[in-house]
């Protein structure tokens, strides 16, 4: 008898390649089993084999559901068995997810973020007075600090005032008798935070007693 070699190019295409051709053949065989009960038992065996071949899928909480879905996909949705989960359909898999609606809020100055805009909008609603003036002052200092974190060099206070005006739609202004923290002060504070060494552990450490509780002992 003449042996003929079987090339992958002449074989049927595997639907889910990571399970291998043998699983594909088992599924094709299961489809041909006439007795529904036997067909279902055989399908359960195939699912167990698939789980052993693909242990990474066990990391997901619904891995058994995924295995059964993969089984139906490999069968090209022709396997009719009493599965523990609803059988997926081609339509379900081919349906494209709805397009996500992205936030259309236009952030004029991205270095400040969107939260500061919400704070500014809320501050606009405050009644005029010392409390509002203090809050506007804090917001302006925060803008300057955020700008320096982004630019890391320098910024003119007039530029910060202009940004505050734009972000508040000209509804917030800083009182003339209030000034912002100096650039050098902010940069020095930021530099100090970076250079601060990690806090050293205390010279005392705690040792657990044998009968419960803790006692302090020196190193």
N, C-alpha and C positions, 0 to 999 in steps of 0.2 A: 504494500500500500504506500502510495506516495504521500509524504508529509508536506503540508502547505503551511508556511509561516503566516501568522496573523499580525498585521501591522495596525498600530493605533489609528492610522489614517483611514483604514478600511472598516474600523469598528464603529458602532453607534456612538454618538456623542454622549458623554456622561452629563447629566443635568446638574448635579452637585459633585464636583470632581474630588473634593476632600474626603469623601466616603469611599472612594475607589470603585473600580469596575465590578468587583464581586458583589458589593451591596446593590449596585444597579441591577445585576443579574438576579439577585434574590428577590428584589422588588418586582421585577418583571415576571418571575416565577409565581410570586404571591398573587399577582393580578389574575393569573390563569387558574388558580385554585377555585373550583366550582362551589365547594361547600363553604358557606359563609363563616361558620364557627371555626373550621380549620384554617380558613384564610385569616381570620382575626388573630388566632393563636400564633400563626406564622408571622404575622405583622408585628406582634409584641416581641417575638424573638429578634426580629430585624432591628427593632428600636433599641433593644438591649445591646446588640452588636454595635449599633451606631453610637451609643453612649460611651462604649469602651474605646471606640476609635477616635472619638472627639471629646476627650476629658475636659478640654478648656471650656466647653459649653456648660459644664456643671457649676461654674462660677456664678452663673445667672440663676436667680430664684425660680424662674419658670422654665428650667432647662428641659424638663420632660415635654412640656407643651411645644417647645422649639423642635425637639426631635420628631414628634409626631407631624408637625408642620413640614419638616424637611422630608419625611417619609412620603407625604402626599405630593410634595413638589417633585420628588424623584420619580414618582409613578405617573407624573404628568396629570395628576388629579384623577387618575382612572382607578385607583385602589378604593374599593367600597368595603369598609370594615366597620365594626363597632368600636370606634376609637373613644378614648376618654375625653376628647376635646372635639369641638366643632371642626369640621373639615374646612380648610381655607379654599378659596376659589381663585382662579386665574385673574378674575376681575379685581379682587382685593389686592393682589400683588402688583398688578399692572397699573392700578390707579395711583396717580401721582399725588403726593401730599399737598395740601393747600399751601399756597405761598404765604410765608410769614410776613406780617405787617411790621415793618421796622419803625422805630420811633422817629417821627418826623420833626421832633423838636430841633430847631436849628440852634446849636450852641455857638454863639458869636465868638466867644473866647474859650477855646477848649482847655486852656491851662487852668481855668477856674472850676471846670466841671459843671454839672447840672444842678447839684444840690444848692450851691450858693445862689443860683437864680431863684430857687424856691424860697430861700430865706429872704432874699431881697423883695420878692413879691409879697411875702407876709409882712415884712417891715413897713412896706408902703401903707398898709392898712392901719398901722399904729397911729394914735393921736399924737399931735405935735407936743413935744415936751422933752425933759431931760432923758427919760428912758429911751425914747426914739433916737435922740442925738447920740447917746452912748452906744446904741446898737449899730447905728450908721458908722460910727467911729470904728467899732470892732470889725464891721464888714470891710471897711476900707483897708484896715491893717491886714486883714486876712487876704484880701486881693493882692496887696503888696507882697506878703509872704509867699503866696502861691506863685506869683509872677517870678519872684527871685528863685524859687525852687525850680522853676522851668528854665529861666534865663541864666541864673547863677552868676550874674555880673552886676548889673545895676539897673535902676528904673527911676524915672523922674516921677515925682508925686503928682504932677499935673497929668501925666498919662494915666495914673491910677484913678484920678478924679474923673477923667474923661470916660474911662471904662465903666466906672460906677454910674455915671450919667447915662451911658448907652444901655447898660443892663437894667437900670431902673426906669428907663424911658423918661429921663429927666425929672423924675419924681423924688429922688433922694440926692441931697447935697450935704457936704460936711461943713459944719460951722466954722467960721473963720478963726475962732479962738482955739480950735483943736488942730493938732498936727499929727502926722503919722510917725510911727517908729522909724528911726533912721535906717538907711540901707546897711550901713556898717554894723549896726546893732543886730539886725536880723541875720546878716551873713555870719557874724561872729557867733551868734547863738546856734545857728545851724551847724557851724564848724565844730563848736564845742560838743554838741550832741554826738557827732560822728566820732570825735576823738575820745569821748568818755570811755574809760576801760570798763569791762564787765564787772559787775559787783562781786567782790571777793566773798567767799563763803565765811560764815562766822567761825571763830575759833572753837566754838562749841558744836558738837554734833550729837545727835540723839541715838541712843542705843536701846533697843527693845529688851525689856526684861523677860525672863523666862516665864514668869507667871502673869504676864499681861502688864500693860502700862508702859511708860517710857521713862528713862532716866537720862540726865544730861551728863556727858563726860567730856573732858578736855582732850584735845589731840595730844 
